[in-house]
Amino acid sequence: MQSNVLVVEDFEPVREVLETCLSLGGYEVTGVQDGRSALRALDAERPDLVLLDVRMPDITGWDLLALLRHDPNLRDIPVIMLTGMDDATSQAYAWQLGCTCYLTKPIDLNDLLLVVRRVLAGSRPETAAWPVAGPALAG
């Protein structure tokens, strides 16, 4: 059975690359552009993993992560934060809210697939300190 990944990213070109990358990696992918759409998607079908941007126009990634962690039906879904915010304060806040993994853009797509596989397997890679090789995603 394929794992289902919800990609929450407001910048369409980045979302499309993430969706394609994950689909080619063997995952069933649902992509949405904002927090409200993510909440609707979460209500319709429970994903195995959420890949979440921080800066979004309506509900921020921080707020969505907090909502997930306070909902008894959704709190155990792994959440990988994928953001351009690479400062220590943002990372600390994400960990405080309960993210599973914090990755910063740009990221190598092969490394992203590796992290997704590890998180879905129950491992907790805690940083984005992966070797760089192959196509990268910026944005």
N, C-alpha and C positions, 0 to 999 in steps of 0.2 A: 504494500500500500504506500502510495506517495505521501510525503509530508506536505502539509498545506502551509504556505508562508504568506502572511499579510504584509505588503510593502506600503508604508505610509510616507509619501514623499511629495511635496507640493510642486517641485520643479519637474515638469513633464519629461524633458529629455533624460534626466537622471533616473526617474521612475521607470521609463521604458527600458533603459539599459539594465537596471536591476531586475526587472521582470524577465527580460530575455536571458540574462545570465543565470538566474535561478531556474527558469524553465529548462534551459539547456543542461543544467546541473541535475535535472530529474525531479524537480519540485513542482507541485501545483501552486500557482501564484495568483493572488488577487492583489491588484494595485489600486490604491486610492490616493487622492490628492490633498486631503485635509483631515483634520481630527473628527469632524462630524461624520464624514463618509466612513472613517475608520470605525466609529461607534456603530453605525448601521451595519457594516460588514461583520463586526464582532457579534452583533445581535443575530445576524442571519446564519453565520457558521463560525464555529470556534476554530481558529487556526492553531497549528502546532507551534508556530513561532511568529513574532512580530518584528519586523525590521522598521525602525522608527527614526525619522528625522526630528530635529528639535524645533527649528524655525518654520512655523506654518502660520497661515493667516488667521485662522479662527481659534482653534484649540491647539496650544503648543504641545510639542512632544513631551515636555515635562508634565503638563496637566494630564495628558492622555496616559502617561505612565502611572501617575498617581491614581487616576481613576481605575486603571487595571489592577493595581496592587491593593485597592480597597474593595474590589468586587470579589466576593467569595467564589464566584463561578469562573473568574478570569485571572485571579491573582497568581496562579501557578504557570501561566503561559510565559515561556522565555521571551525576553525583549532585548534585542540588540539595538542599541542606539547607534545610528550612523549619521554623523554630523560634521560640519566644518568647524565646529566649536572645539578647539583643541587645548583650551586653557584648563589649568588644574581645578579651578573653581567649578566649571561646568562638569568636569569629570566627577568630582567629589559629590556634586549635587545629584548626578545621575545614579551613582552608587547608593547615596542616601535614600533616593526614591525607590530603589530596588531593581535597577537594570541588571540584566544577566551578563552583558558584555558592552563595552563602550569602544566604538571604532570611529576614527576620524577620516574625513575625505581630504585628499584623494586616497582611494584604496585600490589595491590590485584586486581584480575580480577573481582571480584564482585563490587569493588569500581570503576573500569574502566567502567563497564556497567552502573553504577549509573550516573557517570559523562556524559557519552555519551547520556543517556536518557535525562538528564537535559539540556545539550547543545542543543540537537535536539528539545527540548520543548521550547527553547528560554531563558532558565535560563543561567546565566553566573557564574558557580563556578570558582573562581579565583585561588584557590590553591589546592594542593594535600593533604591537611590536613584531610584525611579521616581515620576513625578507621580501624585497620588492622584485617581482618578475612578471612579465606578461602585461596585458592591457590594464590600464588604471582608470578609475572613475573619479572625476573631479566634479565639484559643484556644490 
